[in-house]
Amino acid sequence: MHAILTDVDFIEEIRLRRWARENYKPAGERDESWHPVVLDEMQAKDTESHGADLVLHNDAT
């Protein structure tokens, strides 16, 4: 997965990423004290959502 995750094992990383997906908050509402894995996964979801918005917008035109 990502190099910043050396302090958690694989199972814990998966749990943190799942929690991040299920408890997603927009960037302005995130607590910077959350675990880096959680913040990384929420940022990944931002990127995915932005990409999906571009695809939907292009399909509509």
ZAKE-918808 format. One record per atom (N, C-alpha, C): x, z, y; residue in one letter; atom name; residue number from 0. Coordinates in nm, 3 decimals. Layout:
<recs>
REC       c1       c3       c2  residuo  atomo  num
REC        X        Z        Y        a     CA  NUM
...
</recs>
This chain:
<recs>
REC       c1       c3       c2  residuo  atomo  num
REC    0.084    0.000   -0.118        m      N    0
REC    0.000    0.000    0.000        m     CA    0
REC    0.089    0.000    0.126        m      C    0
REC    0.101    0.108    0.199        h      N    1
REC    0.180    0.107    0.322        h     CA    1
REC    0.293    0.209    0.316        h      C    1
REC    0.401    0.181    0.386        a      N    2
REC    0.520    0.265    0.381        a     CA    2
REC    0.500    0.402    0.447        a      C    2
REC    0.407    0.416    0.539        i      N    3
REC    0.387    0.543    0.609        i     CA    3
REC    0.324    0.650    0.520        i      C    3
REC    0.295    0.616    0.398        l      N    4
REC    0.215    0.702    0.312        l     CA    4
REC    0.297    0.780    0.211        l      C    4
REC    0.420    0.810    0.242        t      N    5
REC    0.507    0.874    0.146        t     CA    5
REC    0.470    1.018    0.116        t      C    5
REC    0.386    1.080    0.198        d      N    6
REC    0.353    1.220    0.178        d     CA    6
REC    0.230    1.241    0.090        d      C    6
REC    0.167    1.135    0.041        v      N    7
REC    0.051    1.149   -0.047        v     CA    7
REC    0.071    1.062   -0.171        v      C    7
REC    0.015    1.107   -0.282        d      N    8
REC    0.022    1.023   -0.402        d     CA    8
REC   -0.086    0.916   -0.396        d      C    8
REC   -0.080    0.825   -0.492        f      N    9
REC   -0.170    0.709   -0.492        f     CA    9
REC   -0.317    0.750   -0.493        f      C    9
REC   -0.353    0.846   -0.576        i      N   10
REC   -0.493    0.889   -0.587        i     CA   10
REC   -0.541    0.950   -0.455        i      C   10
REC   -0.458    1.033   -0.395        e      N   11
REC   -0.496    1.094   -0.267        e     CA   11
REC   -0.509    0.988   -0.158        e      C   11
REC   -0.422    0.889   -0.160        e      N   12
REC   -0.433    0.781   -0.062        e     CA   12
REC   -0.565    0.707   -0.076        e      C   12
REC   -0.604    0.678   -0.199        i      N   13
REC   -0.731    0.609   -0.224        i     CA   13
REC   -0.847    0.694   -0.173        i      C   13
REC   -0.841    0.823   -0.199        r      N   14
REC   -0.948    0.914   -0.151        r     CA   14
REC   -0.956    0.913    0.001        r      C   14
REC   -0.840    0.920    0.066        l      N   15
REC   -0.838    0.919    0.213        l     CA   15
REC   -0.892    0.788    0.268        l      C   15
REC   -0.856    0.678    0.207        r      N   16
REC   -0.904    0.547    0.254        r     CA   16
REC   -1.055    0.533    0.233        r      C   16
REC   -1.103    0.583    0.122        r      N   17
REC   -1.248    0.578    0.098        r     CA   17
REC   -1.321    0.665    0.201        r      C   17
REC   -1.267    0.785    0.226        w      N   18
REC   -1.328    0.873    0.326        w     CA   18
REC   -1.332    0.802    0.462        w      C   18
REC   -1.223    0.734    0.496        a      N   19
REC   -1.217    0.664    0.625        a     CA   19
REC   -1.323    0.556    0.634        a      C   19
REC   -1.346    0.484    0.526        r      N   20
REC   -1.448    0.378    0.526        r     CA   20
REC   -1.588    0.438    0.538        r      C   20
REC   -1.611    0.547    0.466        e      N   21
REC   -1.745    0.608    0.465        e     CA   21
REC   -1.776    0.683    0.595        e      C   21
REC   -1.672    0.726    0.666        n      N   22
REC   -1.689    0.806    0.788        n     CA   22
REC   -1.631    0.734    0.910        n      C   22
REC   -1.635    0.604    0.907        y      N   23
REC   -1.577    0.521    1.012        y     CA   23
REC   -1.627    0.560    1.150        y      C   23
REC   -1.535    0.563    1.245        k      N   24
REC   -1.566    0.586    1.386        k     CA   24
REC   -1.497    0.478    1.468        k      C   24
REC   -1.558    0.431    1.575        p      N   25
REC   -1.491    0.336    1.664        p     CA   25
REC   -1.362    0.399    1.720        p      C   25
REC   -1.270    0.316    1.762        a      N   26
REC   -1.137    0.363    1.805        a     CA   26
REC   -1.144    0.475    1.908        a      C   26
REC   -1.233    0.467    2.003        g      N   27
REC   -1.242    0.568    2.108        g     CA   27
REC   -1.294    0.703    2.062        g      C   27
REC   -1.352    0.708    1.944        e      N   28
REC   -1.410    0.832    1.892        e     CA   28
REC   -1.324    0.897    1.784        e      C   28
REC   -1.210    0.839    1.752        r      N   29
REC   -1.125    0.892    1.645        r     CA   29
REC   -1.041    1.007    1.695        r      C   29
REC   -1.024    1.104    1.608        d      N   30
REC   -0.939    1.219    1.637        d     CA   30
REC   -0.797    1.183    1.596        d      C   30
REC   -0.705    1.182    1.690        e      N   31
REC   -0.567    1.144    1.661        e     CA   31
REC   -0.497    1.242    1.567        e      C   31
REC   -0.559    1.357    1.541        s      N   32
REC   -0.499    1.452    1.447        s     CA   32
REC   -0.536    1.419    1.302        s      C   32
REC   -0.624    1.320    1.281        w      N   33
REC   -0.659    1.280    1.145        w     CA   33
REC   -0.535    1.226    1.075        w      C   33
REC   -0.537    1.232    0.945        h      N   34
REC   -0.424    1.186    0.865        h     CA   34
REC   -0.394    1.039    0.897        h      C   34
REC   -0.265    1.002    0.901        p      N   35
REC   -0.228    0.863    0.931        p     CA   35
REC   -0.293    0.760    0.837        p      C   35
REC   -0.318    0.797    0.713        v      N   36
REC   -0.384    0.705    0.620        v     CA   36
REC   -0.526    0.676    0.668        v      C   36
REC   -0.596    0.779    0.714        v      N   37
REC   -0.733    0.762    0.763        v     CA   37
REC   -0.733    0.670    0.885        v      C   37
REC   -0.643    0.696    0.979        l      N   38
REC   -0.635    0.613    1.099        l     CA   38
REC   -0.597    0.469    1.065        l      C   38
REC   -0.506    0.453    0.970        d      N   39
REC   -0.464    0.319    0.927        d     CA   39
REC   -0.581    0.243    0.866        d      C   39
REC   -0.659    0.310    0.784        e      N   40
REC   -0.772    0.242    0.719        e     CA   40
REC   -0.881    0.207    0.819        e      C   40
REC   -0.905    0.295    0.916        m      N   41
REC   -1.005    0.263    1.018        m     CA   41
REC   -0.959    0.145    1.103        m      C   41
REC   -0.829    0.139    1.131        q      N   42
REC   -0.776    0.025    1.206        q     CA   42
REC   -0.789   -0.102    1.123        q      C   42
REC   -0.767   -0.093    0.993        a      N   43
REC   -0.784   -0.210    0.905        a     CA   43
REC   -0.929   -0.258    0.909        a      C   43
REC   -1.022   -0.163    0.910        k      N   44
REC   -1.163   -0.201    0.916        k     CA   44
REC   -1.196   -0.267    1.050        k      C   44
REC   -1.134   -0.219    1.158        d      N   45
REC   -1.151   -0.284    1.288        d     CA   45
REC   -1.109   -0.430    1.280        d      C   45
REC   -0.993   -0.454    1.219        t      N   46
REC   -0.940   -0.590    1.207        t     CA   46
REC   -1.033   -0.677    1.123        t      C   46
REC   -1.081   -0.623    1.013        e      N   47
REC   -1.174   -0.697    0.927        e     CA   47
REC   -1.303   -0.730    1.001        e      C   47
REC   -1.356   -0.634    1.074        s      N   48
REC   -1.480   -0.656    1.149        s     CA   48
REC   -1.460   -0.761    1.257        s      C   48
REC   -1.346   -0.757    1.323        h      N   49
REC   -1.317   -0.856    1.427        h     CA   49
REC   -1.309   -0.995    1.365        h      C   49
REC   -1.245   -1.006    1.251        g      N   50
REC   -1.236   -1.135    1.182        g     CA   50
REC   -1.372   -1.185    1.140        g      C   50
REC   -1.457   -1.097    1.091        a      N   51
REC   -1.593   -1.135    1.050        a     CA   51
REC   -1.674   -1.180    1.170        a      C   51
REC   -1.657   -1.113    1.283        d      N   52
REC   -1.728   -1.153    1.405        d     CA   52
REC   -1.688   -1.293    1.447        d      C   52
REC   -1.559   -1.325    1.436        l      N   53
REC   -1.513   -1.459    1.473        l     CA   53
REC   -1.573   -1.565    1.381        l      C   53
REC   -1.578   -1.536    1.252        v      N   54
REC   -1.635   -1.630    1.156        v     CA   54
REC   -1.783   -1.652    1.185        v      C   54
REC   -1.857   -1.544    1.206        l      N   55
REC   -2.000   -1.555    1.235        l     CA   55
REC   -2.024   -1.632    1.364        l      C   55
REC   -1.942   -1.605    1.464        h      N   56
REC   -1.957   -1.674    1.592        h     CA   56
REC   -1.928   -1.823    1.576        h      C   56
REC   -1.824   -1.858    1.503        n      N   57
REC   -1.790   -1.999    1.482        n     CA   57
REC   -1.897   -2.070    1.401        n      C   57
REC   -1.958   -2.002    1.304        d      N   58
REC   -2.064   -2.063    1.224        d     CA   58
REC   -2.190   -2.087    1.307        d      C   58
REC   -2.212   -2.006    1.408        a      N   59
REC   -2.333   -2.017    1.489        a     CA   59
REC   -2.325   -2.132    1.589        a      C   59
REC   -2.205   -2.179    1.616        t      N   60
REC   -2.191   -2.286    1.716        t     CA   60
REC   -2.187   -2.422    1.653        t      C   60
</recs>
